[in-house]
Amino acid sequence: MNRVLIAGLPGSGKTTLARTLEQRLTLPRHELDALHHGPGWVKRPEFEADVEALAAQERWVTEAQYSSLLGDLLWQRADTLIWLDLPRMTVMSQVLRRSVIRAVTRRELWNGNRESFRGWLDPGHPVRAAWSHHARRRITTAERLAAHPHLTLVRLASAPEVRQWSASPGVGARD
């Protein structure tokens, strides 16, 4: 695992798992939200160029996001896909908890941006996206995986399975 892409819905644990793999495998971690969001939640003009530069590196871990802007760039370059294919209720519990904490604490996320409860009205808010895209994301991830047969797949279907896999002594691939 040298170029790892982590797929899943908002709140599924992509960033948490990426941090774990960064430490366990000494992989450089790149958070796509930090590269995408400029001040005021505006897309940074350098986003695509920054992602192209990270994709060209020999080792990295990042999230499978922003396909409407990036196409298959990261999927083509990755050697491993970790698919956090968690049940809807697990994802919703995690994304709700995360969003409430972010809105209450007003902790800075990326480039001065902070989550607010008002933002929950936006159709693209992670809570709304996690709910509305659950079934469709499963289909699109399977389709993209089929289009990239070179990827080694690690498909994890529950939060305990994610914890067990990421803590295993020989973190590696499985079908």
C-alpha positions in Angstrom: 0.0 0.0 0.0 1.8 3.1 -1.3 -1.0 5.1 -2.9 -4.2 4.6 -0.8 -7.6 6.0 -1.7 -10.3 5.8 1.0 -13.9 5.9 -0.3 -17.0 6.4 1.8 -19.8 8.9 2.6 -19.3 12.0 4.6 -18.9 10.9 8.2 -17.9 7.4 7.4 -14.4 7.8 8.9 -12.2 8.5 5.8 -10.1 11.2 7.5 -9.8 9.2 10.7 -8.6 6.1 8.8 -6.3 8.2 6.7 -4.7 9.6 9.9 -4.2 6.0 11.2 -2.6 4.9 7.9 -0.4 8.0 7.9 1.0 6.9 11.2 1.1 3.1 10.8 2.5 3.1 7.2 4.3 6.5 7.3 2.3 7.6 4.3 2.0 11.3 3.5 -1.6 12.3 4.1 -3.4 14.8 2.0 -6.8 16.1 3.1 -8.7 17.0 -0.1 -11.2 19.2 1.8 -8.2 21.3 3.0 -7.0 21.6 -0.6 -10.4 22.4 -2.0 -11.9 24.9 0.4 -10.5 28.4 0.4 -11.7 31.2 2.8 -15.5 31.5 2.8 -15.9 27.9 1.6 -14.9 29.0 -1.9 -13.0 26.5 -4.1 -9.3 27.3 -4.3 -8.2 27.9 -7.9 -5.1 25.7 -7.3 -7.2 22.7 -6.3 -6.8 20.6 -9.4 -3.1 21.4 -9.8 -2.5 20.6 -6.1 -4.2 17.2 -6.5 -2.3 16.4 -9.7 0.9 17.1 -7.8 0.0 14.8 -4.9 -1.2 12.1 -7.3 2.2 12.1 -9.0 4.0 11.3 -5.7 5.1 7.7 -5.1 3.4 7.4 -1.7 0.2 9.0 -0.2 -3.2 8.4 1.4 -6.2 10.6 0.7 -10.0 10.5 0.4 -12.0 9.6 -2.7 -13.9 12.8 -3.2 -14.5 15.6 -5.7 -14.8 13.2 -8.7 -16.9 15.9 -10.5 -13.7 18.0 -10.5 -11.0 15.4 -10.6 -12.5 12.6 -12.7 -10.5 9.4 -12.2 -7.2 11.0 -11.5 -6.7 9.5 -8.0 -8.4 6.2 -8.9 -6.0 5.7 -11.8 -2.9 6.5 -9.7 -3.9 4.6 -6.5 -2.8 1.0 -5.8 -5.3 0.4 -3.0 -8.9 1.3 -2.4 -10.2 1.1 1.1 -14.0 1.3 0.9 -15.8 2.2 4.1 -19.1 0.7 3.1 -20.9 1.3 6.4 -24.6 1.0 7.1 -26.6 4.2 6.8 -27.4 4.4 10.5 -23.7 4.1 11.4 -22.7 6.9 9.0 -25.6 9.1 10.1 -24.6 8.7 13.8 -21.0 9.6 13.1 -21.7 12.5 10.8 -24.4 14.0 13.1 -22.0 13.7 16.1 -19.2 15.3 14.1 -21.3 18.1 12.7 -22.9 19.0 16.1 -19.4 19.2 17.7 -18.1 21.3 14.9 -21.0 23.7 15.0 -21.0 24.0 18.8 -17.2 24.5 19.2 -16.9 26.6 16.0 -13.5 24.9 15.6 -11.6 26.1 12.4 -11.7 23.4 9.8 -9.8 24.6 6.7 -8.5 28.1 5.7 -10.6 29.9 8.3 -13.9 28.0 7.6 -16.1 26.9 10.5 -19.2 24.8 10.5 -22.4 26.4 11.7 -25.9 25.1 12.3 -27.1 27.4 9.5 -25.0 25.5 7.1 -27.1 22.4 7.7 -29.7 24.0 5.3 -27.3 23.7 2.4 -28.2 20.5 0.3 -24.4 19.8 0.1 -23.9 19.8 3.9 -22.3 16.5 5.0 -25.3 15.4 7.1 -27.7 15.9 4.2 -25.3 14.4 1.7 -24.7 11.3 3.8 -28.4 10.6 4.1 -29.4 11.3 0.5 -26.4 9.7 -1.3 -26.1 6.5 0.7 -27.6 4.1 -1.8 -26.3 5.8 -4.9 -22.7 6.1 -3.6 -22.6 2.3 -3.1 -23.5 1.8 -6.7 -21.1 4.5 -8.1 -18.2 3.2 -5.9 -18.8 -0.4 -7.2 -18.9 1.0 -10.8 -15.7 2.9 -10.4 -14.0 0.0 -8.8 -14.9 -2.2 -11.7 -13.4 0.4 -14.1 -10.1 0.2 -12.1 -9.3 -3.5 -11.8 -5.7 -2.7 -10.8 -6.8 -1.6 -7.4 -6.4 -3.8 -4.4 -9.7 -3.7 -2.5 -10.2 -3.5 1.3 -14.0 -3.3 1.8 -15.0 -2.7 5.4 -18.7 -2.9 6.2 -19.0 -1.9 9.9 -17.3 0.4 12.4 -15.9 -2.6 14.4 -14.5 -4.1 11.2 -12.8 -0.8 10.4 -11.3 -0.6 13.9 -10.2 -4.3 13.8 -8.6 -4.0 10.4 -6.8 -0.7 11.1 -5.4 -2.1 14.4 -4.2 -5.4 12.9 -0.5 -6.0 13.1 -0.2 -6.6 9.4 -2.5 -3.9 8.0 -2.9 -5.2 4.4 -5.4 -5.9 1.7 -8.2 -8.3 1.6 -11.0 -9.0 -0.9 
